[in-house]
Amino acid sequence: MTPLRLFLVYAPWLAWQLVVSVLRLAADVATPGSAQQPRIVKLSLGDLTDLEVSVLTSSITITPGTLVLAVSPRSSTEPHVAFVQALFGADEQAVVADLEHMRTKVLAATRGGGGR
């Protein structure tokens, strides 16, 4: 892993995600009614290293509207997962897809590759 790639590639993408999340949350608070439908989802962590898990779970937690509640311990019988609470969780598949996209970005920054 190269810290430069984390700084030059991942950090700007994460900063943009923070802006988008803040605006979405602000719009929800400022308008009548609420689109909030909290949901807890399970995110597979696959073969992420401890450092990659730390980067990913920290990124999820600092993003407004999401919070990592727990990370399962590594086990030979159970997949390594994170349990994430999403404030806007009406569409569970969309929430998981967004989190998997963030995981892909972390992998691209730590291991190289596309990470679109």
C-alpha positions in Angstrom: 0.0 0.0 0.0 1.2 3.4 -0.8 0.1 6.3 1.4 0.4 8.6 -1.6 -2.3 6.7 -3.4 -4.6 6.9 -0.4 -4.0 10.7 -0.2 -4.2 11.5 -3.9 -6.9 9.0 -5.0 -9.0 7.9 -2.1 -9.1 11.1 0.1 -10.6 13.3 -2.7 -13.2 10.7 -3.5 -14.1 10.3 0.2 -14.3 14.1 0.7 -16.8 14.3 -2.2 -18.8 11.5 -0.6 -18.9 13.5 2.7 -20.2 16.6 0.8 -22.9 14.5 -0.9 -23.9 12.9 2.4 -24.0 16.2 4.3 -26.2 17.8 1.6 -28.6 14.8 1.5 -28.9 14.9 5.3 -29.4 18.7 5.4 -32.0 18.5 2.7 -33.9 15.8 4.6 -33.8 17.9 7.8 -34.8 21.1 6.1 -37.8 19.7 4.3 -41.1 18.6 5.7 -41.4 14.9 6.4 -38.4 12.6 6.3 -36.9 10.1 3.9 -35.1 8.4 6.8 -35.7 4.7 7.1 -32.9 3.4 9.3 -31.7 -0.1 8.5 -28.8 -2.3 9.6 -27.0 -4.2 6.8 -24.3 -6.8 6.8 -21.2 -5.9 4.7 -18.8 -8.6 3.7 -15.2 -7.7 4.4 -13.8 -10.6 2.5 -10.0 -10.7 2.5 -9.4 -7.1 3.7 -6.4 -6.6 5.8 -6.7 -5.1 9.3 -5.5 -1.8 7.9 -8.0 -1.9 5.0 -10.8 -2.8 7.5 -9.8 0.2 9.6 -9.8 2.6 6.6 -13.1 1.3 5.4 -15.0 1.3 8.7 -13.6 4.7 9.6 -14.7 6.0 6.2 -18.2 4.6 6.7 -18.5 6.0 10.2 -17.4 9.5 9.3 -19.8 9.7 6.4 -23.1 11.3 7.7 -25.9 8.8 7.7 -23.9 5.7 8.2 -22.3 4.1 11.2 -20.4 0.9 11.7 -21.9 -0.9 14.7 -19.7 -3.9 14.9 -17.1 -5.9 13.0 -17.1 -9.7 13.4 -13.9 -11.4 14.4 -12.1 -13.4 11.8 -13.1 -17.0 11.8 -12.5 -20.0 9.7 -16.2 -20.9 9.7 -17.9 -17.5 9.4 -17.2 -14.7 6.8 -15.6 -11.5 8.1 -18.4 -8.9 8.1 -19.2 -5.4 9.3 -22.7 -4.4 10.6 -23.6 -1.0 9.3 -26.5 1.2 10.3 -27.7 3.4 7.4 -30.0 6.3 8.1 -31.5 6.2 4.5 -32.0 2.4 4.2 -35.2 2.1 2.3 -33.5 0.1 -0.4 -31.3 -2.5 1.3 -29.6 -3.6 -2.0 -28.7 0.1 -2.8 -27.2 0.6 0.7 -25.1 -2.6 0.3 -24.1 -1.6 -3.2 -22.9 1.8 -2.0 -20.9 0.2 0.8 -19.4 -2.3 -1.6 -18.4 0.5 -3.9 -16.6 2.2 -1.0 -14.8 -1.1 -0.3 -13.7 -1.3 -3.9 -12.4 2.3 -3.6 -10.4 1.3 -0.5 -9.0 -1.7 -2.3 -8.0 0.4 -5.3 -6.2 2.8 -3.0 -4.4 0.2 -1.0 -3.7 -2.5 -3.6 -4.0 -0.6 -6.9 -6.4 -1.2 -9.7 -9.4 0.6 -11.1 -11.8 1.1 -8.2 -14.4 3.0 -10.3 
